[in-house]
């Protein structure tokens, strides 16, 4: 999916509630070092689901919230928080746990439509 995103001329970033050190180690371990900017509560002074975390990450990334799509597996923290900040958001519900009334829900990143 990351190759598809890059081929479409789009960029990626990470907004996480983990510490900067922990997340950088995790991204390196799974081969995703350099994925894009990584924003943590260490940097922002606030954590998800607070909409301020999303707005600050967008500001530092140089994008308006309305220009950003957030894809996350925690509906409350990743989806509702992002929407409250003005981002578009998709729930990555790999386990099929819902909420089932969420209109923007996918089960796998392969279902993400890029460049459409």
Biopython code that builds the backbone (N, CA, C, O; Angstrom):
import numpy as np
from Bio.PDB.StructureBuilder import StructureBuilder

atoms = [
    (1, "UNK", "N", (0.819, -1.186, 0.000)),
    (1, "UNK", "CA", (0.000, 0.000, 0.000)),
    (1, "UNK", "C", (0.865, 1.254, 0.000)),
    (1, "UNK", "O", (0.532, 2.239, -0.659)),
    (2, "UNK", "N", (1.979, 1.222, 0.739)),
    (2, "UNK", "CA", (2.848, 2.398, 0.771)),
    (2, "UNK", "C", (3.417, 2.718, -0.605)),
    (2, "UNK", "O", (3.561, 3.888, -0.960)),
    (3, "UNK", "N", (3.742, 1.689, -1.381)),
    (3, "UNK", "CA", (4.234, 1.914, -2.747)),
    (3, "UNK", "C", (3.143, 2.532, -3.612)),
    (3, "UNK", "O", (3.426, 3.407, -4.431)),
    (4, "UNK", "N", (1.921, 2.096, -3.444)),
    (4, "UNK", "CA", (0.799, 2.642, -4.200)),
    (4, "UNK", "C", (0.575, 4.107, -3.835)),
    (4, "UNK", "O", (0.332, 4.941, -4.707)),
    (5, "UNK", "N", (0.656, 4.407, -2.559)),
    (5, "UNK", "CA", (0.494, 5.783, -2.097)),
    (5, "UNK", "C", (1.578, 6.673, -2.694)),
    (5, "UNK", "O", (1.292, 7.761, -3.194)),
    (6, "UNK", "N", (2.816, 6.207, -2.639)),
    (6, "UNK", "CA", (3.926, 6.980, -3.195)),
    (6, "UNK", "C", (3.781, 7.158, -4.703)),
    (6, "UNK", "O", (4.049, 8.240, -5.226)),
    (7, "UNK", "N", (3.360, 6.112, -5.404)),
    (7, "UNK", "CA", (3.182, 6.196, -6.858)),
    (7, "UNK", "C", (2.088, 7.191, -7.235)),
    (7, "UNK", "O", (2.117, 7.766, -8.323)),
    (8, "UNK", "N", (1.134, 7.393, -6.347)),
    (8, "UNK", "CA", (0.063, 8.358, -6.588)),
    (8, "UNK", "C", (0.502, 9.784, -6.244)),
    (8, "UNK", "O", (-0.281, 10.726, -6.369)),
    (9, "UNK", "N", (1.760, 9.936, -5.808)),
    (9, "UNK", "CA", (2.278, 11.253, -5.480)),
    (9, "UNK", "C", (1.847, 11.750, -4.111)),
    (9, "UNK", "O", (1.913, 12.947, -3.832)),
    (10, "UNK", "N", (1.411, 10.842, -3.264)),
    (10, "UNK", "CA", (0.963, 11.199, -1.922)),
    (10, "UNK", "C", (2.038, 10.871, -0.904)),
    (10, "UNK", "O", (2.939, 10.078, -1.179)),
    (11, "UNK", "N", (1.949, 11.462, 0.243)),
    (11, "UNK", "CA", (2.935, 11.181, 1.283)),
    (11, "UNK", "C", (2.237, 10.627, 2.520)),
    (11, "UNK", "O", (1.017, 10.717, 2.657)),
    (12, "UNK", "N", (3.026, 10.061, 3.408)),
    (12, "UNK", "CA", (2.499, 9.457, 4.629)),
    (12, "UNK", "C", (3.208, 10.042, 5.847)),
    (12, "UNK", "O", (4.328, 10.546, 5.766)),
    (13, "UNK", "N", (2.524, 9.956, 6.954)),
    (13, "UNK", "CA", (3.078, 10.357, 8.239)),
    (13, "UNK", "C", (2.476, 9.436, 9.288)),
    (13, "UNK", "O", (1.505, 8.728, 9.022)),
    (14, "UNK", "N", (3.050, 9.450, 10.464)),
    (14, "UNK", "CA", (2.562, 8.644, 11.571)),
    (14, "UNK", "C", (2.221, 9.575, 12.731)),
    (14, "UNK", "O", (3.031, 10.407, 13.139)),
    (15, "UNK", "N", (1.009, 9.417, 13.249)),
    (15, "UNK", "CA", (0.608, 10.080, 14.489)),
    (15, "UNK", "C", (0.321, 8.965, 15.477)),
    (15, "UNK", "O", (-0.560, 8.135, 15.252)),
    (16, "UNK", "N", (1.057, 8.950, 16.557)),
    (16, "UNK", "CA", (0.975, 7.846, 17.506)),
    (16, "UNK", "C", (0.950, 8.371, 18.932)),
    (16, "UNK", "O", (1.423, 9.473, 19.209)),
    (17, "UNK", "N", (0.401, 7.584, 19.818)),
    (17, "UNK", "CA", (0.438, 7.931, 21.238)),
    (17, "UNK", "C", (1.654, 7.334, 21.936)),
    (17, "UNK", "O", (1.857, 7.563, 23.129)),
    (18, "UNK", "N", (2.455, 6.578, 21.213)),
    (18, "UNK", "CA", (3.675, 6.022, 21.788)),
    (18, "UNK", "C", (4.762, 7.075, 21.880)),
    (18, "UNK", "O", (4.631, 8.166, 21.326)),
    (19, "UNK", "N", (5.829, 6.746, 22.577)),
    (19, "UNK", "CA", (6.953, 7.681, 22.674)),
    (19, "UNK", "C", (7.717, 7.689, 21.356)),
    (19, "UNK", "O", (7.666, 6.723, 20.594)),
    (20, "UNK", "N", (8.412, 8.764, 21.097)),
    (20, "UNK", "CA", (9.197, 8.891, 19.853)),
    (20, "UNK", "C", (10.196, 7.742, 19.741)),
    (20, "UNK", "O", (10.298, 7.114, 18.687)),
    (21, "UNK", "N", (10.926, 7.465, 20.805)),
    (21, "UNK", "CA", (11.934, 6.409, 20.775)),
    (21, "UNK", "C", (11.286, 5.048, 20.483)),
    (21, "UNK", "O", (11.775, 4.295, 19.641)),
    (22, "UNK", "N", (10.197, 4.740, 21.171)),
    (22, "UNK", "CA", (9.504, 3.465, 20.974)),
    (22, "UNK", "C", (9.015, 3.326, 19.536)),
    (22, "UNK", "O", (9.200, 2.280, 18.914)),
    (23, "UNK", "N", (8.397, 4.370, 19.013)),
    (23, "UNK", "CA", (7.832, 4.288, 17.662)),
    (23, "UNK", "C", (8.915, 4.188, 16.600)),
    (23, "UNK", "O", (8.766, 3.431, 15.641)),
    (24, "UNK", "N", (10.002, 4.936, 16.751)),
    (24, "UNK", "CA", (11.087, 4.837, 15.774)),
    (24, "UNK", "C", (11.697, 3.443, 15.762)),
    (24, "UNK", "O", (12.035, 2.921, 14.700)),
    (25, "UNK", "N", (11.841, 2.832, 16.950)),
    (25, "UNK", "CA", (12.345, 1.446, 17.000)),
    (25, "UNK", "C", (11.368, 0.496, 16.318)),
    (25, "UNK", "O", (11.775, -0.380, 15.554)),
    (26, "UNK", "N", (10.091, 0.671, 16.594)),
    (26, "UNK", "CA", (9.066, -0.198, 16.005)),
    (26, "UNK", "C", (9.047, -0.058, 14.475)),
    (26, "UNK", "O", (9.002, -1.058, 13.760)),
    (27, "UNK", "N", (9.080, 1.165, 13.987)),
    (27, "UNK", "CA", (9.071, 1.375, 12.530)),
    (27, "UNK", "C", (10.318, 0.789, 11.882)),
    (27, "UNK", "O", (10.235, 0.201, 10.804)),
    (28, "UNK", "N", (11.455, 0.939, 12.513)),
    (28, "UNK", "CA", (12.694, 0.369, 11.998)),
    (28, "UNK", "C", (12.627, -1.155, 11.967)),
    (28, "UNK", "O", (13.036, -1.785, 10.992)),
    (29, "UNK", "N", (12.108, -1.741, 13.046)),
    (29, "UNK", "CA", (12.026, -3.204, 13.163)),
    (29, "UNK", "C", (11.158, -3.813, 12.065)),
    (29, "UNK", "O", (11.451, -4.909, 11.587)),
    (30, "UNK", "N", (10.084, -3.111, 11.655)),
    (30, "UNK", "CA", (9.192, -3.663, 10.630)),
    (30, "UNK", "C", (9.523, -3.145, 9.228)),
    (30, "UNK", "O", (8.753, -3.348, 8.289)),
    (31, "UNK", "N", (10.667, -2.477, 9.092)),
    (31, "UNK", "CA", (11.107, -2.030, 7.772)),
    (31, "UNK", "C", (10.444, -0.763, 7.280)),
    (31, "UNK", "O", (10.410, -0.516, 6.074)),
    (32, "UNK", "N", (9.913, 0.051, 8.188)),
    (32, "UNK", "CA", (9.229, 1.268, 7.767)),
    (32, "UNK", "C", (9.926, 2.547, 8.221)),
    (32, "UNK", "O", (9.313, 3.615, 8.239)),
    (33, "UNK", "N", (11.187, 2.445, 8.583)),
    (33, "UNK", "CA", (11.934, 3.657, 8.926)),
    (33, "UNK", "C", (11.914, 4.569, 7.702)),
    (33, "UNK", "O", (12.097, 4.098, 6.579)),
    (34, "UNK", "N", (11.701, 5.829, 7.899)),
    (34, "UNK", "CA", (11.655, 6.761, 6.780)),
    (34, "UNK", "C", (10.293, 6.853, 6.118)),
    (34, "UNK", "O", (10.171, 7.451, 5.050)),
    (35, "UNK", "N", (9.261, 6.270, 6.731)),
    (35, "UNK", "CA", (7.911, 6.295, 6.174)),
    (35, "UNK", "C", (7.421, 7.734, 5.976)),
    (35, "UNK", "O", (6.602, 8.003, 5.098)),
    (36, "UNK", "N", (7.916, 8.620, 6.772)),
    (36, "UNK", "CA", (7.501, 10.018, 6.751)),
    (36, "UNK", "C", (7.649, 10.564, 8.156)),
    (36, "UNK", "O", (8.191, 9.893, 9.034)),
    (37, "UNK", "N", (7.176, 11.765, 8.368)),
    (37, "UNK", "CA", (7.289, 12.321, 9.712)),
    (37, "UNK", "C", (6.546, 11.468, 10.741)),
    (37, "UNK", "O", (5.519, 10.859, 10.440)),
    (38, "UNK", "N", (7.081, 11.439, 11.945)),
    (38, "UNK", "CA", (6.456, 10.718, 13.058)),
    (38, "UNK", "C", (6.156, 11.748, 14.135)),
    (38, "UNK", "O", (7.049, 12.439, 14.625)),
    (39, "UNK", "N", (4.874, 11.837, 14.495)),
    (39, "UNK", "CA", (4.438, 12.786, 15.506)),
    (39, "UNK", "C", (3.968, 12.023, 16.732)),
    (39, "UNK", "O", (3.147, 11.111, 16.631)),
    (40, "UNK", "N", (4.492, 12.399, 17.887)),
    (40, "UNK", "CA", (4.178, 11.726, 19.147)),
    (40, "UNK", "C", (3.768, 12.769, 20.187)),
    (40, "UNK", "O", (3.973, 13.966, 19.986)),
    (41, "UNK", "N", (3.193, 12.314, 21.291)),
    (41, "UNK", "CA", (2.916, 13.266, 22.370)),
    (41, "UNK", "C", (4.184, 13.967, 22.870)),
    (41, "UNK", "O", (4.113, 15.079, 23.392)),
    (42, "UNK", "N", (5.339, 13.319, 22.709)),
    (42, "UNK", "CA", (6.611, 13.945, 23.079)),
    (42, "UNK", "C", (6.815, 15.235, 22.282)),
    (42, "UNK", "O", (7.327, 16.224, 22.805)),
    (43, "UNK", "N", (6.407, 15.210, 21.008)),
    (43, "UNK", "CA", (6.581, 16.364, 20.117)),
    (43, "UNK", "C", (5.454, 17.378, 20.248)),
    (43, "UNK", "O", (5.680, 18.588, 20.229)),
    (44, "UNK", "N", (4.240, 16.862, 20.382)),
    (44, "UNK", "CA", (3.060, 17.702, 20.274)),
    (44, "UNK", "C", (2.542, 18.214, 21.612)),
    (44, "UNK", "O", (1.851, 19.232, 21.662)),
    (45, "UNK", "N", (2.871, 17.516, 22.693)),
    (45, "UNK", "CA", (2.376, 17.905, 23.999)),
    (45, "UNK", "C", (0.931, 17.506, 24.237)),
    (45, "UNK", "O", (0.326, 17.920, 25.226)),
    (46, "UNK", "N", (0.376, 16.709, 23.342)),
    (46, "UNK", "CA", (-1.005, 16.256, 23.444)),
    (46, "UNK", "C", (-1.109, 14.929, 22.699)),
    (46, "UNK", "O", (-0.333, 14.661, 21.781)),
    (47, "UNK", "N", (-2.079, 14.097, 23.103)),
    (47, "UNK", "CA", (-2.212, 12.758, 22.512)),
    (47, "UNK", "C", (-3.604, 12.572, 21.911)),
    (47, "UNK", "O", (-4.544, 13.302, 22.228)),
    (48, "UNK", "N", (-3.705, 11.568, 21.031)),
    (48, "UNK", "CA", (-4.999, 11.175, 20.489)),
    (48, "UNK", "C", (-5.851, 10.618, 21.624)),
    (48, "UNK", "O", (-5.293, 9.981, 22.517)),
    (49, "UNK", "N", (-7.121, 10.811, 21.645)),
    (49, "UNK", "CA", (-7.981, 11.310, 20.577)),
    (49, "UNK", "C", (-8.204, 12.816, 20.588)),
    (49, "UNK", "O", (-9.073, 13.302, 19.864)),
    (50, "UNK", "N", (-7.458, 13.566, 21.375)),
    (50, "UNK", "CA", (-7.630, 15.021, 21.396)),
    (50, "UNK", "C", (-7.449, 15.569, 19.978)),
    (50, "UNK", "O", (-6.406, 15.347, 19.363)),
    (51, "UNK", "N", (-8.445, 16.279, 19.453)),
    (51, "UNK", "CA", (-8.326, 16.837, 18.104)),
    (51, "UNK", "C", (-7.097, 17.730, 17.925)),
    (51, "UNK", "O", (-6.596, 17.880, 16.811)),
    (52, "UNK", "N", (-6.615, 18.318, 19.007)),
    (52, "UNK", "CA", (-5.427, 19.163, 18.914)),
    (52, "UNK", "C", (-4.214, 18.367, 18.431)),
    (52, "UNK", "O", (-3.364, 18.920, 17.733)),
    (53, "UNK", "N", (-4.116, 17.100, 18.780)),
    (53, "UNK", "CA", (-2.991, 16.270, 18.314)),
    (53, "UNK", "C", (-2.997, 16.184, 16.788)),
    (53, "UNK", "O", (-1.951, 16.308, 16.151)),
    (54, "UNK", "N", (-4.163, 15.975, 16.212)),
    (54, "UNK", "CA", (-4.284, 15.885, 14.756)),
    (54, "UNK", "C", (-4.000, 17.228, 14.100)),
    (54, "UNK", "O", (-3.286, 17.294, 13.099)),
    (55, "UNK", "N", (-4.555, 18.295, 14.659)),
    (55, "UNK", "CA", (-4.338, 19.622, 14.078)),
    (55, "UNK", "C", (-2.865, 20.018, 14.135)),
    (55, "UNK", "O", (-2.328, 20.554, 13.165)),
    (56, "UNK", "N", (-2.210, 19.758, 15.267)),
    (56, "UNK", "CA", (-0.783, 20.092, 15.383)),
    (56, "UNK", "C", (0.069, 19.274, 14.418)),
    (56, "UNK", "O", (0.998, 19.801, 13.805)),
    (57, "UNK", "N", (-0.248, 17.987, 14.283)),
    (57, "UNK", "CA", (0.508, 17.156, 13.344)),
    (57, "UNK", "C", (0.342, 17.692, 11.923)),
    (57, "UNK", "O", (1.320, 17.776, 11.179)),
    (58, "UNK", "N", (-0.870, 18.051, 11.541)),
    (58, "UNK", "CA", (-1.108, 18.607, 10.206)),
    (58, "UNK", "C", (-0.339, 19.909, 10.019)),
    (58, "UNK", "O", (0.289, 20.128, 8.984)),
    (59, "UNK", "N", (-0.396, 20.760, 11.023)),
    (59, "UNK", "CA", (0.310, 22.038, 10.951)),
    (59, "UNK", "C", (1.805, 21.828, 10.750)),
    (59, "UNK", "O", (2.421, 22.485, 9.911)),
    (60, "UNK", "N", (2.381, 20.918, 11.513)),
    (60, "UNK", "CA", (3.822, 20.660, 11.386)),
    (60, "UNK", "C", (4.165, 19.984, 10.066)),
    (60, "UNK", "O", (5.273, 20.138, 9.551)),
    (61, "UNK", "N", (3.221, 19.245, 9.527)),
    (61, "UNK", "CA", (3.404, 18.565, 8.242)),
    (61, "UNK", "C", (3.216, 19.537, 7.084)),
    (61, "UNK", "O", (3.592, 19.244, 5.950)),
    (62, "UNK", "N", (2.630, 20.696, 7.378)),
    (62, "UNK", "CA", (2.414, 21.713, 6.357)),
    (62, "UNK", "C", (1.154, 21.487, 5.536)),
    (62, "UNK", "O", (1.062, 21.951, 4.399)),
    (63, "UNK", "N", (0.191, 20.784, 6.099)),
    (63, "UNK", "CA", (-1.056, 20.491, 5.400)),
    (63, "UNK", "C", (-2.249, 20.948, 6.229)),
    (63, "UNK", "O", (-2.215, 20.929, 7.459)),
    (64, "UNK", "N", (-3.298, 21.357, 5.534)),
    (64, "UNK", "CA", (-4.547, 21.681, 6.214)),
    (64, "UNK", "C", (-5.237, 20.375, 6.591)),
    (64, "UNK", "O", (-5.148, 19.404, 5.839)),
    (65, "UNK", "N", (-5.914, 20.321, 7.718)),
    (65, "UNK", "CA", (-6.597, 19.083, 8.100)),
    (65, "UNK", "C", (-7.501, 18.518, 7.000)),
    (65, "UNK", "O", (-7.559, 17.300, 6.828)),
    (66, "UNK", "N", (-8.192, 19.357, 6.268)),
    (66, "UNK", "CA", (-9.095, 18.883, 5.216)),
    (66, "UNK", "C", (-8.354, 18.201, 4.067)),
    (66, "UNK", "O", (-8.977, 17.538, 3.237)),
    (67, "UNK", "N", (-7.036, 18.357, 4.014)),
    (67, "UNK", "CA", (-6.222, 17.730, 2.962)),
    (67, "UNK", "C", (-5.705, 16.350, 3.373)),
    (67, "UNK", "O", (-5.058, 15.670, 2.577)),
    (68, "UNK", "N", (-5.986, 15.937, 4.604)),
    (68, "UNK", "CA", (-5.369, 14.730, 5.151)),
    (68, "UNK", "C", (-6.405, 13.634, 5.384)),
    (68, "UNK", "O", (-7.505, 13.887, 5.875)),
    (69, "UNK", "N", (-6.026, 12.414, 5.021)),
    (69, "UNK", "CA", (-6.825, 11.230, 5.313)),
    (69, "UNK", "C", (-6.127, 10.456, 6.425)),
    (69, "UNK", "O", (-4.970, 10.059, 6.291)),
    (70, "UNK", "N", (-6.839, 10.251, 7.513)),
    (70, "UNK", "CA", (-6.320, 9.458, 8.626)),
    (70, "UNK", "C", (-6.880, 8.047, 8.516)),
    (70, "UNK", "O", (-8.090, 7.864, 8.384)),
    (71, "UNK", "N", (-6.006, 7.058, 8.569)),
    (71, "UNK", "CA", (-6.426, 5.659, 8.562)),
    (71, "UNK", "C", (-5.926, 5.055, 9.862)),
    (71, "UNK", "O", (-4.727, 5.051, 10.139)),
    (72, "UNK", "N", (-6.863, 4.541, 10.659)),
    (72, "UNK", "CA", (-6.456, 4.006, 11.946)),
    (72, "UNK", "C", (-7.328, 2.869, 12.409)),
    (72, "UNK", "O", (-8.475, 2.725, 11.986)),
    (73, "UNK", "N", (-6.758, 2.053, 13.294)),
    (73, "UNK", "CA", (-7.471, 0.857, 13.740)),
    (73, "UNK", "C", (-8.245, 1.055, 15.036)),
    (73, "UNK", "O", (-8.973, 0.157, 15.459)),
    (74, "UNK", "N", (-8.103, 2.201, 15.668)),
    (74, "UNK", "CA", (-8.867, 2.480, 16.873)),
    (74, "UNK", "C", (-9.917, 3.523, 16.528)),
    (74, "UNK", "O", (-9.593, 4.690, 16.306)),
    (75, "UNK", "N", (-11.178, 3.102, 16.484)),
    (75, "UNK", "CA", (-12.237, 3.992, 16.022)),
    (75, "UNK", "C", (-12.304, 5.273, 16.848)),
    (75, "UNK", "O", (-12.364, 6.371, 16.293)),
    (76, "UNK", "N", (-12.295, 5.137, 18.156)),
    (76, "UNK", "CA", (-12.401, 6.327, 19.004)),
    (76, "UNK", "C", (-11.194, 7.244, 18.859)),
    (76, "UNK", "O", (-11.349, 8.443, 18.629)),
    (77, "UNK", "N", (-10.009, 6.694, 18.989)),
    (77, "UNK", "CA", (-8.801, 7.516, 18.984)),
    (77, "UNK", "C", (-8.424, 8.001, 17.588)),
    (77, "UNK", "O", (-8.094, 9.175, 17.417)),
    (78, "UNK", "N", (-8.466, 7.124, 16.592)),
    (78, "UNK", "CA", (-7.958, 7.452, 15.261)),
    (78, "UNK", "C", (-9.001, 8.074, 14.335)),
    (78, "UNK", "O", (-8.683, 8.967, 13.551)),
    (79, "UNK", "N", (-10.229, 7.608, 14.425)),
    (79, "UNK", "CA", (-11.257, 8.066, 13.498)),
    (79, "UNK", "C", (-12.026, 9.260, 14.063)),
    (79, "UNK", "O", (-12.087, 10.314, 13.431)),
    (80, "UNK", "N", (-12.601, 9.101, 15.230)),
    (80, "UNK", "CA", (-13.404, 10.185, 15.798)),
    (80, "UNK", "C", (-12.539, 11.397, 16.131)),
    (80, "UNK", "O", (-12.947, 12.536, 15.901)),
    (81, "UNK", "N", (-11.357, 11.155, 16.667)),
    (81, "UNK", "CA", (-10.446, 12.265, 16.960)),
    (81, "UNK", "C", (-10.043, 13.010, 15.706)),
    (81, "UNK", "O", (-10.009, 14.241, 15.697)),
    (82, "UNK", "N", (-9.734, 12.271, 14.639)),
    (82, "UNK", "CA", (-9.342, 12.899, 13.368)),
    (82, "UNK", "C", (-10.481, 13.729, 12.797)),
    (82, "UNK", "O", (-10.278, 14.867, 12.374)),
    (83, "UNK", "N", (-11.664, 13.164, 12.785)),
    (83, "UNK", "CA", (-12.816, 13.899, 12.247)),
    (83, "UNK", "C", (-13.113, 15.158, 13.048)),
    (83, "UNK", "O", (-13.464, 16.191, 12.479)),
    (84, "UNK", "N", (-12.974, 15.075, 14.357)),
    (84, "UNK", "CA", (-13.216, 16.249, 15.197)),
    (84, "UNK", "C", (-12.223, 17.366, 14.880)),
    (84, "UNK", "O", (-12.507, 18.539, 15.121)),
    (85, "UNK", "N", (-11.056, 17.001, 14.338)),
    (85, "UNK", "CA", (-10.037, 17.975, 13.963)),
    (85, "UNK", "C", (-10.178, 18.442, 12.519)),
    (85, "UNK", "O", (-9.425, 19.311, 12.078)),
    (86, "UNK", "N", (-11.133, 17.879, 11.776)),
    (86, "UNK", "CA", (-11.355, 18.304, 10.399)),
    (86, "UNK", "C", (-10.704, 17.444, 9.344)),
    (86, "UNK", "O", (-10.720, 17.803, 8.166)),
    (87, "UNK", "N", (-10.121, 16.300, 9.736)),
    (87, "UNK", "CA", (-9.520, 15.395, 8.763)),
    (87, "UNK", "C", (-10.578, 14.433, 8.230)),
    (87, "UNK", "O", (-11.614, 14.228, 8.862)),
    (88, "UNK", "N", (-10.319, 13.858, 7.091)),
    (88, "UNK", "CA", (-11.094, 12.727, 6.602)),
    (88, "UNK", "C", (-10.545, 11.508, 7.341)),
    (88, "UNK", "O", (-9.363, 11.476, 7.685)),
    (89, "UNK", "N", (-11.385, 10.510, 7.588)),
    (89, "UNK", "CA", (-10.891, 9.367, 8.356)),
    (89, "UNK", "C", (-11.566, 8.073, 7.929)),
    (89, "UNK", "O", (-12.756, 8.035, 7.616)),
    (90, "UNK", "N", (-10.761, 7.011, 7.928)),
    (90, "UNK", "CA", (-11.225, 5.661, 7.621)),
    (90, "UNK", "C", (-10.832, 4.748, 8.775)),
    (90, "UNK", "O", (-9.718, 4.809, 9.295)),
    (91, "UNK", "N", (-11.776, 3.908, 9.157)),
    (91, "UNK", "CA", (-11.513, 2.929, 10.219)),
    (91, "UNK", "C", (-10.984, 1.642, 9.602)),
    (91, "UNK", "O", (-11.666, 1.012, 8.793)),
    (92, "UNK", "N", (-9.785, 1.255, 9.976)),
    (92, "UNK", "CA", (-9.185, -0.006, 9.545)),
    (92, "UNK", "C", (-9.587, -1.062, 10.579)),
    (92, "UNK", "O", (-8.948, -1.215, 11.620)),
    (93, "UNK", "N", (-10.656, -1.779, 10.262)),
    (93, "UNK", "CA", (-11.263, -2.735, 11.192)),
    (93, "UNK", "C", (-10.871, -4.159, 10.792)),
    (93, "UNK", "O", (-11.694, -4.916, 10.278)),
    (94, "UNK", "N", (-9.616, -4.512, 11.032)),
    (94, "UNK", "CA", (-9.096, -5.823, 10.624)),
    (94, "UNK", "C", (-9.791, -6.985, 11.314)),
    (94, "UNK", "O", (-9.873, -8.076, 10.751)),
    (95, "UNK", "N", (-10.289, -6.771, 12.515)),
    (95, "UNK", "CA", (-10.906, -7.862, 13.283)),
    (95, "UNK", "C", (-12.421, -7.936, 13.102)),
    (95, "UNK", "O", (-13.061, -8.835, 13.649)),
    (96, "UNK", "N", (-13.000, -7.014, 12.351)),
    (96, "UNK", "CA", (-14.438, -7.028, 12.127)),
    (96, "UNK", "C", (-15.242, -6.779, 13.392)),
    (96, "UNK", "O", (-16.301, -7.376, 13.588)),
    (97, "UNK", "N", (-14.742, -5.901, 14.248)),
    (97, "UNK", "CA", (-15.396, -5.626, 15.523)),
    (97, "UNK", "C", (-16.287, -4.388, 15.497)),
    (97, "UNK", "O", (-16.968, -4.100, 16.481)),
    (98, "UNK", "N", (-16.291, -3.653, 14.388)),
    (98, "UNK", "CA", (-17.136, -2.465, 14.288)),
    (98, "UNK", "C", (-16.488, -1.256, 14.923)),
    (98, "UNK", "O", (-15.317, -1.267, 15.302)),
    (99, "UNK", "N", (-17.289, -0.215, 15.024)),
    (99, "UNK", "CA", (-18.738, -0.167, 14.938)),
    (99, "UNK", "C", (-19.233, -0.379, 13.502)),
    (99, "UNK", "O", (-18.649, 0.118, 12.539)),
    (100, "UNK", "N", (-20.298, -1.113, 13.401)),
    (100, "UNK", "CA", (-20.782, -1.538, 12.096)),
    (100, "UNK", "C", (-21.562, -0.464, 11.366)),
    (100, "UNK", "O", (-21.833, -0.599, 10.173)),
    (101, "UNK", "N", (-21.930, 0.606, 12.065)),
    (101, "UNK", "CA", (-22.595, 1.714, 11.389)),
    (101, "UNK", "C", (-21.596, 2.737, 10.856)),
    (101, "UNK", "O", (-21.999, 3.763, 10.306)),
    (102, "UNK", "N", (-20.302, 2.472, 11.012)),
    (102, "UNK", "CA", (-19.261, 3.354, 10.485)),
    (102, "UNK", "C", (-19.251, 3.232, 8.958)),
    (102, "UNK", "O", (-18.947, 2.163, 8.428)),
    (103, "UNK", "N", (-19.579, 4.313, 8.249)),
    (103, "UNK", "CA", (-19.666, 4.223, 6.786)),
    (103, "UNK", "C", (-18.312, 4.115, 6.081)),
    (103, "UNK", "O", (-18.244, 3.655, 4.941)),
    (104, "UNK", "N", (-17.246, 4.531, 6.744)),
    (104, "UNK", "CA", (-15.917, 4.499, 6.121)),
    (104, "UNK", "C", (-15.049, 3.502, 6.876)),
    (104, "UNK", "O", (-14.172, 3.872, 7.656)),
    (105, "UNK", "N", (-15.321, 2.229, 6.620)),
    (105, "UNK", "CA", (-14.657, 1.134, 7.340)),
    (105, "UNK", "C", (-14.112, 0.161, 6.308)),
    (105, "UNK", "O", (-14.822, -0.229, 5.381)),
    (106, "UNK", "N", (-12.853, -0.233, 6.467)),
    (106, "UNK", "CA", (-12.231, -1.229, 5.602)),
    (106, "UNK", "C", (-11.628, -2.316, 6.477)),
    (106, "UNK", "O", (-11.318, -2.079, 7.645)),
    (107, "UNK", "N", (-11.463, -3.508, 5.914)),
    (107, "UNK", "CA", (-10.928, -4.635, 6.671)),
    (107, "UNK", "C", (-9.435, -4.840, 6.418)),
    (107, "UNK", "O", (-8.766, -5.536, 7.182)),
    (108, "UNK", "N", (-8.922, -4.247, 5.367)),
    (108, "UNK", "CA", (-7.513, -4.408, 5.007)),
    (108, "UNK", "C", (-7.047, -3.156, 4.267)),
    (108, "UNK", "O", (-7.844, -2.475, 3.621)),
    (109, "UNK", "N", (-5.771, -2.863, 4.364)),
    (109, "UNK", "CA", (-5.254, -1.699, 3.643)),
    (109, "UNK", "C", (-5.389, -1.861, 2.134)),
    (109, "UNK", "O", (-5.438, -0.868, 1.408)),
    (110, "UNK", "N", (-5.450, -3.092, 1.659)),
    (110, "UNK", "CA", (-5.620, -3.320, 0.220)),
    (110, "UNK", "C", (-6.939, -2.730, -0.277)),
    (110, "UNK", "O", (-7.083, -2.461, -1.469)),
    (111, "UNK", "N", (-7.897, -2.528, 0.623)),
    (111, "UNK", "CA", (-9.198, -1.956, 0.240)),
    (111, "UNK", "C", (-9.167, -0.436, 0.170)),
    (111, "UNK", "O", (-10.140, 0.185, -0.257)),
    (112, "UNK", "N", (-8.071, 0.161, 0.580)),
    (112, "UNK", "CA", (-7.937, 1.611, 0.535)),
    (112, "UNK", "C", (-7.823, 2.052, -0.915)),
    (112, "UNK", "O", (-6.967, 1.567, -1.654)),
    (113, "UNK", "N", (-8.682, 2.969, -1.314)),
    (113, "UNK", "CA", (-8.668, 3.454, -2.685)),
    (113, "UNK", "C", (-7.814, 4.691, -2.758)),
    (113, "UNK", "O", (-8.157, 5.722, -2.180)),
    (114, "UNK", "N", (-6.698, 4.601, -3.465)),
    (114, "UNK", "CA", (-5.727, 5.683, -3.552)),
    (114, "UNK", "C", (-5.813, 6.317, -4.931)),
    (114, "UNK", "O", (-5.875, 5.630, -5.951)),
    (115, "UNK", "N", (-5.814, 7.643, -4.936)),
    (115, "UNK", "CA", (-5.811, 8.369, -6.201)),
    (115, "UNK", "C", (-7.142, 8.363, -6.913)),
    (115, "UNK", "O", (-7.213, 8.630, -8.112)),
    (116, "UNK", "N", (-8.203, 8.059, -6.179)),
    (116, "UNK", "CA", (-9.527, 8.035, -6.800)),
    (116, "UNK", "C", (-10.283, 9.274, -6.432)),
    (116, "UNK", "O", (-11.426, 9.449, -6.855)),
]
sb = StructureBuilder()
sb.init_structure("model")
sb.init_model(0)
sb.init_chain("A")
sb.init_seg("    ")
for serial, (resi, resn, name, xyz) in enumerate(atoms, 1):
    if name == "N":
        sb.init_residue(resn, " ", resi, " ")
    sb.init_atom(name, np.array(xyz, "f"), 0.0, 1.0, " ", f" {name:<3s}", serial, name[0])
structure = sb.get_structure()
